[in-house]
Amino acid sequence: MEPTAESTRGPHLPAEAQEAAMERVGRALADTSRRRILLALLAAPHYPADLAEELGLTRANVSNHLACLRDCGLVRTVPEGRRTRYHLADDRLAHALRDLLAAVLPLGEEH
């Protein structure tokens, strides 16, 4: 049985809210550096300076991308003294990213 638009929406969110959420996620995933940051955070929480070093980006660049990801609701901060560590916003997001990768990686092999 094919899912209908109504059955895929969830019980409490109007279609407009779901479309806005998808737009935020799409905007976040549209940038290569943000995708790389999300993948690094999927592996483990990071401090911005460590992300910059690991990914070969400037600290300012990482900071700007983390702000975008935070504004999109994809990452959260955990203050630790004078430093701030970044995590994926929710365990469900980590699960969704892993599921997305598992679903699309085989598709890329077909082309």
C-alpha positions in Angstrom: 0.0 0.0 0.0 1.4 3.4 -1.1 1.6 6.0 1.7 -0.6 9.0 1.1 0.4 12.6 1.7 -1.8 12.5 4.8 -0.2 9.3 6.2 3.4 10.6 5.8 2.7 13.9 7.5 2.4 12.9 11.1 -0.7 13.6 13.2 0.0 17.0 14.6 1.9 19.1 12.0 0.2 20.9 9.2 1.7 20.4 5.7 3.1 24.0 5.8 5.1 23.3 8.9 6.5 20.1 7.5 7.5 21.9 4.2 9.2 24.6 6.2 11.1 22.0 8.2 12.2 20.3 5.0 13.3 23.6 3.5 15.5 24.3 6.6 17.1 20.8 6.3 17.6 21.3 2.6 19.3 24.6 3.2 21.6 23.1 5.8 22.5 20.1 3.5 23.0 22.3 0.4 26.5 23.3 1.6 29.5 20.9 1.4 31.1 22.2 4.6 27.9 21.9 6.6 27.4 18.3 5.3 31.0 17.5 6.4 30.3 19.1 9.8 27.1 17.1 10.3 29.0 13.9 9.4 31.7 14.7 11.9 29.1 15.4 14.6 27.3 12.2 13.6 30.5 10.4 14.6 31.0 12.3 17.8 30.5 15.7 19.5 33.2 18.2 18.7 34.5 21.6 19.7 34.5 24.2 16.9 38.3 24.4 16.9 38.6 20.6 16.5 36.1 20.6 13.6 38.1 23.4 11.9 41.4 21.4 12.2 39.8 18.0 11.3 38.0 19.4 8.2 40.7 21.9 7.1 38.4 24.9 7.5 39.0 28.2 9.3 37.5 28.7 12.8 35.4 31.6 11.5 34.1 29.5 8.7 33.2 26.6 11.1 31.6 29.1 13.5 29.4 30.5 10.7 28.3 27.0 9.5 27.6 25.9 13.1 25.4 29.0 13.6 23.4 28.1 10.5 23.1 24.5 11.6 22.0 25.7 15.0 19.4 28.1 13.5 18.1 25.2 11.4 17.7 23.1 14.6 20.2 20.5 13.6 22.8 21.0 16.2 22.9 22.0 19.9 25.5 23.4 22.1 26.8 22.1 25.5 28.8 24.7 27.4 31.8 23.3 29.1 33.6 26.0 31.1 35.0 28.5 28.6 34.4 26.1 25.6 31.3 25.0 23.8 30.9 21.5 22.4 28.5 20.8 19.5 26.3 17.8 19.2 23.6 16.8 16.8 20.3 18.2 18.1 18.6 14.9 18.8 19.3 11.2 18.7 16.4 10.9 16.2 18.4 13.2 13.9 21.4 10.9 14.1 19.2 7.9 13.3 17.6 9.8 10.4 21.0 10.7 9.0 22.3 7.2 9.2 19.1 5.9 7.6 19.4 8.5 4.8 23.0 7.5 4.1 22.0 3.8 4.1 19.2 4.5 1.6 21.1 6.8 -0.8 24.6 5.2 -0.8 23.4 2.1 -2.8 21.5 4.4 -5.2 24.8 6.1 -6.1 26.4 2.8 -6.9 23.8 2.2 -9.7 24.9 5.2 -11.7 
